[in-house]
């Protein structure tokens, strides 16, 4: 009997070992892949949040910029990383949108374990103050009166600015407006201010100060709700028709198969960080709508946007060259 008791004790100890290891997570440095360049908008948010997360976890966190192919190189590397919680991914909407634009080496739904959706950002429909339009209806009327004469800028094929411009054309009655993709988000804004293009849909944080200084005129936001930073600017839903909602998000993920206890720990720490006024204030001032979701809520967002953006790419014939 004594021998059997010892065996049961040993069996219980072995079963408890994985839980003990998880309880001590993390025991060393964590790497967070960002699939866009250092200094980019997503990189800046990632570094801000990961600095706070490193303090919360008591271990260093290294941001690893794996750049190329519109984010696909970093996304694929993160999907194939070890499933131990020591390699994570901080990603924007492109994670879910890119598969609709061409072949990728990952599945945004099957290859990742969502941790937390941190924030959302709307795009902002902007025109030059010199363009004779005051609202979306004016812009549509001008486009109809001059078929093929107007153009819109984007920060590149397949981004939210491209999709939003094509949605405006389709929902406005198949408007004849030329799309001019630029190499960067900043260039699209410069083209509108220089009257080289009629309008653009840059991310709000890029255009907000230019709107407030009078260098650009804001006609609408693409999110579901008005921005508290520009409360007088309507949504595209209000200005045009229901169903025109597109926004961008940022979130933290791990390779699928990462232990649920680690996912739960990281989610709990991130939600606490996102409730901190010292973190919330700068993000809100930078046009972010703070979320702090559960893993399940983030998973539902990825699944929905994977479907929505893919359907739009096919419907609007949006392609990446």
Protein Blocks (a to p, Z undefined) as FASTA:
>chain_A
ZZmmmmmmmmmmmmmmmmmmmmmpcfbdcddddfbdehiaklmmmmmmmmmmmmmnopac
dddddeeehhmmmmmmmmmmccehpaccdddfklmmmmmnoccfbdfklmpccfbdfbdc
dddddddfklccfbfklmmmmmmmmghkaccddebehiaklmmmmmmmmmnopaacdddd
dfbfklmmmmmmnomafbdcddfklmmmmmmnopaccfbdfbfbdcfklmmbccfklmmo
ghiacdddddddddehiafklmmmmmmmmmmmmmpmklmmmmmmnopacekiafklmmmm
mmmmmmmmmmmmmmnopacZZ
